[in-house]
Amino acid sequence: MTTNNKWYTSSTGSGLSLTIKGLLVGIVPIIVGLARVYGYDLTENELLNFIDVGFQAVSISLVFVGLLRKLYIKLENR
């Protein structure tokens, strides 16, 4: 079993740490407040949905790149 000592991963090794998730959720009200100061009408739910969609897009991209890499390695070793 390999130990994962990266600061941004969870202690179980699966996904982002709760600290990072907490920081991201904590800055949501700040971003919403700044948006209102500059005249944008943005709710916390809209921003959380945007963040969620962003993480999903990154996850899908990483899976796709991993599959392409695996296919390339398999074809190269023929």
N, CA, C and O of each residue as an XYZ file, in Angstrom:
312
protein
N       0.838     -1.191      0.000
C       0.000      0.000      0.000
C       0.878      1.248      0.000
O       1.771      1.381      0.837
N       0.630      2.149     -0.925
C       1.420      3.369     -1.023
C       0.759      4.478     -0.229
O      -0.464      4.618     -0.224
N       1.570      5.249      0.428
C       1.050      6.373      1.185
C       0.970      7.584      0.276
O       1.923      7.899     -0.437
N      -0.161      8.258      0.302
C      -0.371      9.435     -0.521
C      -0.227     10.658      0.366
O      -1.103     10.940      1.184
N       0.879     11.391      0.212
C       1.161     12.521      1.093
C       0.872     13.869      0.453
O       1.377     14.886      0.928
N       0.093     13.908     -0.585
C      -0.235     15.180     -1.208
C      -1.231     15.925     -0.324
O      -2.172     15.335      0.207
N      -1.013     17.218     -0.175
C      -1.817     18.023      0.740
C      -3.259     18.166      0.301
O      -4.125     18.426      1.136
N      -3.547     18.005     -0.981
C      -4.893     18.242     -1.486
C      -5.739     16.984     -1.576
O      -6.909     17.074     -1.946
N      -5.199     15.816     -1.254
C      -5.986     14.587     -1.314
C      -6.494     14.223      0.063
O      -5.914     14.609      1.078
N      -7.578     13.479      0.089
C      -8.150     13.075      1.364
C      -7.260     12.029      2.024
O      -6.420     11.418      1.363
N      -7.441     11.826      3.311
C      -6.627     10.859      4.040
C      -6.894      9.433      3.572
O      -6.061      8.548      3.768
N      -8.053      9.207      2.956
C      -8.352      7.875      2.429
C      -7.797      7.701      1.029
O      -7.791      6.588      0.502
N      -7.327      8.789      0.412
C      -6.764      8.717     -0.930
C      -7.789      8.826     -2.041
O      -7.449      8.678     -3.215
N      -9.027      9.082     -1.688
C     -10.065      9.166     -2.720
C     -10.623     10.578     -2.782
O     -11.433     10.970     -1.943
N     -10.195     11.328     -3.762
C     -10.754     12.656     -3.983
C     -10.063     13.760     -3.217
O      -9.016     13.559     -2.602
N     -10.676     14.935     -3.269
C     -10.142     16.099     -2.576
C     -10.341     15.976     -1.072
O     -11.278     15.329     -0.603
N      -9.458     16.598     -0.340
C      -9.592     16.572      1.114
C     -10.788     17.418      1.547
O     -11.222     18.322      0.833
N     -11.300     17.108      2.712
C     -12.422     17.889      3.254
C     -12.003     19.332      3.508
O     -12.838     20.235      3.454
N     -10.717     19.560      3.783
C     -10.230     20.915      3.997
C     -10.407     21.749      2.737
O     -10.882     22.884      2.799
N     -10.026     21.188      1.592
C     -10.164     21.906      0.326
C     -11.640     22.119      0.001
O     -12.036     23.205     -0.420
N     -12.455     21.075      0.199
C     -13.890     21.211     -0.057
C     -14.497     22.271      0.851
O     -15.341     23.056      0.419
N     -14.068     22.294      2.104
C     -14.567     23.299      3.042
C     -14.176     24.703      2.632
O     -14.977     25.633      2.734
N     -12.942     24.860      2.166
C     -12.496     26.174      1.694
C     -13.300     26.627      0.484
O     -13.688     27.792      0.389
N     -13.549     25.703     -0.441
C     -14.326     26.063     -1.635
C     -15.742     26.478     -1.262
O     -16.265     27.455     -1.797
N     -16.363     25.743     -0.352
C     -17.723     26.091      0.069
C     -17.704     27.382      0.882
O     -18.652     28.166      0.829
N     -16.637     27.601      1.626
C     -16.521     28.810      2.441
C     -16.370     30.080      1.634
O     -16.782     31.149      2.083
N     -15.784     29.983      0.449
C     -15.604     31.198     -0.350
C     -16.835     31.543     -1.183
O     -16.899     32.613     -1.786
N     -17.804     30.643     -1.214
C     -19.019     30.890     -1.994
C     -19.718     32.175     -1.548
O     -20.033     33.007     -2.399
N     -19.974     32.373     -0.256
C     -20.637     33.632      0.143
C     -19.813     34.871     -0.195
O     -20.375     35.925     -0.494
N     -18.493     34.753     -0.152
C     -17.637     35.885     -0.495
C     -17.787     36.227     -1.979
O     -17.910     37.397     -2.344
N     -17.777     35.207     -2.821
C     -17.928     35.432     -4.263
C     -19.300     36.015     -4.578
O     -19.427     36.922     -5.401
N     -20.329     35.484     -3.915
C     -21.688     35.998     -4.125
C     -21.762     37.460     -3.694
O     -22.354     38.283     -4.392
N     -21.166     37.786     -2.552
C     -21.161     39.171     -2.080
C     -20.437     40.105     -3.037
O     -20.919     41.200     -3.327
N     -19.274     39.670     -3.529
C     -18.531     40.490     -4.492
C     -19.304     40.658     -5.794
O     -19.286     41.730     -6.398
N     -19.976     39.606     -6.221
C     -20.780     39.701     -7.442
C     -21.883     40.736     -7.275
O     -22.161     41.507     -8.194
N     -22.509     40.755     -6.110
C     -23.585     41.737     -5.867
C     -23.043     43.159     -5.823
O     -23.707     44.089     -6.280
N     -21.841     43.337     -5.275
C     -21.222     44.662     -5.233
C     -21.008     45.192     -6.653
O     -21.172     46.384     -6.911
N     -20.640     44.293     -7.568
C     -20.384     44.695     -8.948
C     -21.601     44.585     -9.850
O     -21.480     44.702    -11.069
N     -22.784     44.360     -9.262
C     -24.015     44.412    -10.016
C     -24.499     43.111    -10.623
O     -25.459     43.120    -11.395
N     -23.868     41.994    -10.301
C     -24.328     40.697    -10.806
C     -25.254     40.056     -9.794
O     -24.946     40.018     -8.602
N     -26.389     39.552    -10.259
C     -27.326     38.861     -9.370
C     -27.010     37.364     -9.409
O     -27.420     36.662    -10.333
N     -26.287     36.885     -8.413
C     -25.813     35.511     -8.361
C     -26.196     34.920     -7.009
O     -25.882     35.486     -5.962
N     -26.874     33.781     -7.040
C     -27.243     33.137     -5.783
C     -26.193     32.100     -5.412
O     -25.409     31.665     -6.256
N     -26.185     31.711     -4.147
C     -25.242     30.699     -3.688
C     -25.477     29.373     -4.399
O     -24.526     28.670     -4.740
N     -26.752     29.029     -4.624
C     -27.054     27.766     -5.310
C     -26.520     27.754     -6.732
O     -25.999     26.738     -7.192
N     -26.646     28.877     -7.433
C     -26.119     28.955     -8.798
C     -24.602     28.770     -8.808
O     -24.059     28.072     -9.664
N     -23.930     29.397     -7.854
C     -22.481     29.287     -7.782
C     -22.048     27.872     -7.405
O     -21.097     27.341     -7.979
N     -22.734     27.263     -6.450
C     -22.414     25.881     -6.073
C     -22.649     24.928     -7.240
O     -21.864     24.004     -7.452
N     -23.714     25.142     -7.992
C     -23.960     24.322     -9.182
C     -22.853     24.512    -10.209
O     -22.414     23.546    -10.833
N     -22.398     25.749    -10.391
C     -21.314     26.035    -11.327
C     -20.025     25.324    -10.899
O     -19.329     24.745    -11.733
N     -19.713     25.368     -9.619
C     -18.521     24.690     -9.092
C     -18.650     23.186     -9.289
O     -17.688     22.523     -9.679
N     -19.837     22.646     -9.022
C     -20.072     21.214     -9.183
C     -19.895     20.788    -10.638
O     -19.258     19.772    -10.918
N     -20.452     21.557    -11.553
C     -20.311     21.250    -12.981
C     -18.840     21.338    -13.393
O     -18.373     20.532    -14.198
N     -18.123     22.296    -12.853
C     -16.693     22.416    -13.150
C     -15.919     21.185    -12.720
O     -15.092     20.676    -13.477
N     -16.180     20.696    -11.500
C     -15.506     19.489    -11.026
C     -15.890     18.274    -11.862
O     -15.052     17.411    -12.121
N     -17.139     18.200    -12.282
C     -17.562     17.094    -13.138
C     -16.840     17.137    -14.480
O     -16.424     16.098    -14.994
N     -16.689     18.316    -15.044
C     -15.989     18.455    -16.324
C     -14.528     18.038    -16.196
O     -13.991     17.369    -17.078
N     -13.892     18.428    -15.109
C     -12.500     18.035    -14.880
C     -12.404     16.522    -14.727
O     -11.498     15.900    -15.282
N     -13.325     15.925    -13.981
C     -13.317     14.475    -13.778
C     -13.493     13.727    -15.086
O     -12.778     12.762    -15.354
N     -14.435     14.166    -15.896
C     -14.678     13.518    -17.186
C     -13.441     13.650    -18.069
O     -13.064     12.697    -18.752
N     -12.812     14.812    -18.060
C     -11.608     15.020    -18.866
C     -10.487     14.091    -18.435
O      -9.795     13.514    -19.274
N     -10.306     13.946    -17.127
C      -9.247     13.068    -16.622
C      -9.509     11.614    -16.983
O      -8.576     10.886    -17.320
N     -10.749     11.186    -16.920
C     -11.091      9.816    -17.311
C     -10.802      9.619    -18.797
O     -10.234      8.598    -19.185
N     -11.183     10.578    -19.625
C     -10.970     10.489    -21.065
C      -9.478     10.442    -21.394
O      -9.052      9.622    -22.208
N      -8.687     11.305    -20.776
C      -7.239     11.316    -21.005
C      -6.629      9.991    -20.541
O      -5.755      9.448    -21.217
N      -7.072      9.474    -19.414
C      -6.575      8.192    -18.928
C      -6.885      7.053    -19.879
O      -6.038      6.191    -20.112
N      -8.092      7.039    -20.432
C      -8.458      6.003    -21.401
C      -7.627      6.109    -22.674
O      -7.172      5.096    -23.206
N      -7.427      7.331    -23.164
C      -6.603      7.528    -24.358
C      -5.168      7.082    -24.105
O      -4.550      6.456    -24.966
N      -4.640      7.399    -22.940
C      -3.279      7.003    -22.586
C      -3.156      5.487    -22.528
O      -2.184      4.914    -23.020
N      -4.145      4.846    -21.924
C      -4.147      3.392    -21.818
C      -4.201      2.753    -23.209
O      -3.488      1.786    -23.479
N      -5.040      3.291    -24.081
C      -5.155      2.789    -25.445
C      -3.848      2.973    -26.205
O      -3.407      2.067    -26.913
N      -3.227      4.140    -26.061
C      -1.949      4.420    -26.728
C      -0.875      3.433    -26.273
O      -0.143      2.889    -27.100
N      -0.777      3.200    -24.974
C       0.231      2.282    -24.443
C      -0.024      0.859    -24.939
O       0.907      0.133    -25.288
N      -1.291      0.476    -24.963
C      -1.638     -0.883    -25.430
C      -1.280     -1.055    -26.906
O      -0.725     -2.084    -27.292
N      -1.594     -0.057    -27.731
C      -1.270     -0.141    -29.155
C       0.236     -0.065    -29.410
O       0.743     -0.694    -30.339
N       0.940      0.696    -28.596
C       2.385      0.834    -28.744
C       3.114     -0.469    -28.399
O       4.157     -0.758    -28.986
N       2.599     -1.241    -27.482
C       3.237     -2.483    -27.038
C       2.887     -3.682    -27.896
O       3.269     -4.798    -27.544
N       2.189     -3.513    -28.986
C       1.804     -4.617    -29.860
C       2.989     -5.226    -30.500
O       2.854     -6.174    -31.273
